Amino acid sequence: MRILTNILFWLGLTIWIAMVTAPGLTGMSAFPVLIEEGARIDRFEAYFQGDQEGMGRIVAGFVAGRVFLVTDAVQWVLAPLVTCLGLIALRPLRLYGGVFAWAGMILLVGALLLTLWHNGVMAPRMADTLQTYRAGAEIDDREKADGAMAAFDVDHKTAERLFSLRWCLLVGSVAGFAGGQCRQRIRASGS
């Protein structure tokens, strides 16, 4: 039980970090490449007439958006599960202990709260605003599209900062749990 809990905790934490990292890497890859390659979607042609960067951005947004949907869905399940496994590993299993492990747990809870807030509040609001932008761009309604994009940009800047903070909290949690290992108890339970 102890070894399985420990394996599942570390595997889950690793996947959670990957789920926070993947959207950023996708964005850093998709946006420049699709803009440079001249990607386009015909239904937005009137709105982006002569603006290849804008056209490439909306195409890349569709690509990155799918990654966000998948990673957000995975985190809905993974974040609470990993946090519970961390608590179980601290108490009652006592695989970890001391200041470092508890600091790691606090950071993990912080990452959980950010995940729940992002997925429950920010992501739906950003998705609605993005949908309004795309609907406006599709019918070449500049007022509707530009207003929605301005609102989206404000939320996007906040979301970027919160993703960075969440990533730092998770990496800090790794350091905390790694520093708080109870080596004697782990060795004793394995034999």
Secondary structure, 3 states (H helix, E strand, C coil): CHHHHHHHHHHHHHHHHHHHHHHHHHHHHHHHHHHHCCCCCHHHCCCCCCCHHHHHHHHHHHHHHHHHHHHHHHHHHHHHHHHHHHHHHHCCCCCECHHHHHHHHHHHHHHHHHHHHHHHHHHHHHHHHHHHHHHHHHCCCHHHHHHHHHHHHHHHHHHHHHHHHHHHHHHHHHHHHHHCECHHHHHHHHC
